């Protein structure tokens, strides 16, 4: 009888494990859209503002990605200044676009939420790296 119960428990666990699909990674574009929707929901934007915000937020992210990844320690100080200037130019451009339909306080809250999300993602990434090393 015990063997039968043990066998049923093992079978149930195997079926349960097989039913779970591995979590797929989101593309950068999907992640940006998810972030934009989250920010819009947190700041209680109406439908029209939400649509505008998602479009502009995703376009901003695409421009930032086009600059390329952060350069390593091998790059010159001038290259780092150039990248910083490009990022600043992008932020100013999109700040002007956001100002067309958001208040300064809303824009500030957008930046705060975005920073908080990035910090969380970096923390999770570091945790996953530690778990894999063990």
GIWONOR-V54345 format. One record per helix or strand. SS is the DSSP state (hx for helix, st for strand). FROM is the first residue (numbers start at 1). TO is the last residue. Records with the same first field share a line. If there is no record, write none. Layout:
SS->FROM-TO ; FROM-TO
This chain:
hx->2-19 ; 28-42 ; 47-67 ; 77-99 ; 104-133
